[in-house]
Amino acid sequence: MALLKVSVISPEATLFEGEAASVTAPAFDGEVGILPMHAPMVTTLGAGMLRIGGGAERFNVQGGFLQVVDNVVRVVTEQASRA
């Protein structure tokens, strides 16, 4: 089974770097779900809960962007904390 390579980066530190089966993020206009083989995309983030691997890792994020390319998900956020 294919997995996503996920990184969550804030101005202070890299908060998460690893593999997951899914990512759910608070986009500026609602939640977006990412699974392996997702089409390439970039979206801005709003405020809310970022869930990695169905909720195994959870972060409160505010602002920033999410990029998906070739099963790699990068979340660069202005502000984040573990939930």
C-alpha positions as CSV (number, residue, x, y, z in Angstrom):
1,M,0.0,0.0,0.0
2,A,1.3,3.4,-0.9
3,L,1.9,5.9,1.8
4,L,2.3,9.7,1.9
5,K,5.5,11.3,3.0
6,V,4.3,14.1,5.3
7,S,6.1,17.1,6.9
8,V,4.7,19.8,9.1
9,I,6.8,22.9,9.4
10,S,6.3,26.0,11.5
11,P,8.6,29.0,11.9
12,E,9.9,27.5,15.2
13,A,10.5,23.9,14.2
14,T,9.7,20.9,12.1
15,L,6.8,19.4,14.1
16,F,6.3,16.2,12.1
17,E,8.2,14.2,9.5
18,G,7.1,10.7,8.6
19,E,4.7,8.5,6.6
20,A,0.9,8.3,6.8
21,A,-2.0,6.8,4.9
22,S,-4.0,10.1,4.9
23,V,-3.9,13.8,5.8
24,T,-6.9,16.0,6.6
25,A,-6.2,19.7,6.7
26,P,-8.2,22.9,7.3
27,A,-8.0,24.7,3.9
28,F,-9.2,28.3,3.8
29,D,-12.6,27.3,2.4
30,G,-13.2,24.0,4.3
31,E,-11.5,20.7,5.0
32,V,-9.4,18.9,2.4
33,G,-8.6,15.2,2.5
34,I,-5.4,13.8,1.0
35,L,-4.8,10.1,0.1
36,P,-2.0,8.4,-1.8
37,M,-2.0,9.2,-5.5
38,H,-3.7,12.6,-5.0
39,A,-3.4,15.0,-7.8
40,P,-0.8,17.8,-7.4
41,M,-2.2,20.8,-5.6
42,V,-1.4,23.8,-3.5
43,T,-3.9,25.5,-1.1
44,T,-3.8,28.1,1.6
45,L,-4.7,27.0,5.1
46,G,-7.2,28.4,7.5
47,A,-7.4,27.8,11.2
48,G,-8.3,24.3,12.5
49,M,-7.2,20.8,13.2
50,L,-4.6,19.1,11.0
51,R,-5.0,15.3,11.2
52,I,-2.3,12.9,10.0
53,G,-2.9,9.2,9.7
54,G,-6.6,9.3,10.6
55,G,-5.9,11.3,13.8
56,A,-2.7,9.5,15.0
57,E,-1.0,12.9,14.9
58,R,-3.0,16.1,15.5
59,F,-2.0,19.7,15.3
60,N,-3.9,23.0,15.7
61,V,-2.7,25.1,12.8
62,Q,-3.4,28.7,11.7
63,G,-2.5,30.0,8.3
64,G,0.1,28.9,5.8
65,F,-0.2,26.5,2.9
66,L,-0.3,22.8,2.0
67,Q,1.4,21.3,-1.1
68,V,0.9,17.8,-2.6
69,V,3.3,16.5,-5.2
70,D,4.1,12.8,-5.9
71,N,2.8,11.4,-2.6
72,V,4.7,14.1,-0.7
73,V,2.6,16.4,1.5
74,R,4.2,19.6,2.9
75,V,2.4,21.7,5.4
76,V,4.0,25.0,6.1
77,T,2.1,26.9,8.8
78,E,2.4,30.3,10.4
79,Q,1.4,28.9,13.8
80,A,1.0,25.3,15.1
81,S,0.8,23.3,18.3
82,R,0.2,19.7,19.1
83,A,-3.4,18.9,20.0
